[in-house]
Amino acid sequence: MKFQYKSNDYHQPQRNGALAGLLVLLFPVLLPSLFSPLSHASPSMFSASGFWNSLDNTELYWSLSSWDGKDNKEWNGPKPRHLPLLKSALQHQKEPNAPKPRHLPLFKSALQRPSANAKQSDLWLPLANQGWRSCAQSANNPSLPQKSQGYIQVFLDGGLNQQRMGICDAVAVTKILNATLVIPYLEVNPVWQDSSSFMDIYDVDHFINVLKDDISIVKELPNEFSWSTREYYATAIRATRIKTAPVHASANWYLENVLPVLQSYGVAAISPFSHRLTFDNLPMDIQRLRCKANFQALIFVPHIRALGDALVSRLRYPSIKNRGLDGVHLEETAYTNKIQEPLKFVVLHLRFDKDMAAHSACDFGGGKAEKLALAKYRQMIWQGRVLNSQFTDEELRSQGRCPLTPEEIGLLLAALGFDKSTRLYLASHKVYGGEARISALRRLFPLMEDKKSLASSEERAGVKGKASLLAALDYYVSMHSNIFISASPGNMHNALMGHRTYENLKTIKPNMALLGQLFLNKSLSWSEFQQAVVEGHENRQGQIRIRKPKQSIYTYPAPDCMCHG
């Protein structure tokens, strides 16, 4: 990756040369570890000195400026022993700008774009009535079975939104079997290492109360079944564990394979359970119960909602940005809200973590070092089992299979008509490349905010280091935004698209194939790019899409959970 540099001393090449020479002489003294062999995790084809010499100063600076701990290193080389000194030395030698944008002509044009005109301001208009309304209530009066067949346990892996869908499927399976649901167990995510439980994330009493007329739910098993734990099933094959549920299993499969276990033992533990219930050929009451669980029963715990409300208020009323969450400040916030016109804001879900970047097998412009780092990570995590690896970057992009970079999603938003006055909330756990990767987006949208900029460290203490709670906070803010857009498909995108469709809220769905082809065309002018983007997204801003067979009810709630007319 190349950088553009600013320098206030253009006419002193001798001084710059001397500084560069001095820096080279100091490297072995300051950083002896960099001249010894790389760690065992480094590619064997490189020696330390060969790897070091392959980097120019711009790549070195990018790597150091984005280094914020072991999970964000560009490669698994040794951590510099004198990082503050090295950073200061590099900054003293040359003052780097942000990384050079990959789409420089478009980026320059986007920076010079005028403020939104009247036509472009239509973006902010809420969706018109599309003739659909939410109706997750059963057409029949809900009722509980006279006798429960037994207790259903499910063990859910994945992130927040994959687990959310699993919870709703568990509600449906419980109804199909006339059983009692035990509050689902959330597995520790191997990537984020978050051990948050259902009760840490969701308001469990609200969940039970909303569904009390549909199914029986208990927070834990009675004492006679206390032996049925995750640890119990991890140590041996158990008769009460169901581990053969096929993906998108039918209702009959559960009646034939799980019901007999319930009737024999009184409890059945299903693991794995993610995506284990079909979206098709189910009674309408079961489909609507899934939506009732998703859109009505699952609400976040009070402290997530309180912090989310504070973030939304600070986005809509910037003057209250630094106020706290105590009662007095909330009173002041309410008063301010009455006398100020609320501002509109967009939530951008920027799914651009290292897993996503590596698994896509796309080239993101980070140079040889980045390509090798991602290839090594891909091999380490998936042992080469990545389908995209067999395609070229151009083929992947033309098919819309590459996630949008922060720069590219910024260009999309700019082409759609959002200007520098747009308030943008960045919903993201960790961006691969750190702040250096986001800099182009920030230049296009200087009013961009995130959790850290809007809330103090004290306010964020309850969610710090907990990926599921951080994702829950982003989900909550996203549901209260005027517009939501995601940089690439995924569980968060799918969950919010479905939820916002259910509430008739505007959601922009990027046309990935179109954008991939546009970004490959280096001869496009800004006006041509903008026209293609606008035309390609006219019908991708929250219009109702009728669910097709095999599609998720949680992404496309119509017609199963919405009524026409």
Secondary structure, DSSP 8 states (H G I E B T S, - for coil): --EEEE-S-TT-HHHHHHHHHHHHHHHHHH-GGGGS---TTS-TT--HHHHHHT--HHHHHHHHHT--SGGG-SSS----TTHHHHHHHHHHH-EEEEE--TTHHHHHHHHT-----TTGGGGGS-----SEEE--S-SS-----SS---EEEEEE-SSHHHHHHHHHHHHHHHHHHT-EEE--EE---TTT-----HHHHB-HHHHHHHTTTT-EEESS--GGGTT--HHHHHHS--TTEE----TT--HHHHHHHTHHHHHHHSEEEE-S-TT-S-SSS--HHHHHHHHHIIIII--B-HHHHHHHHHHHHHHH-GGGTT--SSHHHHHHHHHHHHHS----EEEEE----HHHHHHHT---S-HHHHHHHHHHHHHHHHTT--GGGGS-HHHHHHTT-S---HHHHHHHHHHHT--TT-EEEEE-S--TTHHHHHHHHHHH-TTEE-HHHHS-TTTTTTTTT-HHHHHHHHHHHHHTSSEEEESS-SHHHHHHHHHHHHTT-EEE---HHHHHHHHH-TT--HHHHHHHHHHHTTT-SS------TTS-TTT--TTTTEEE-
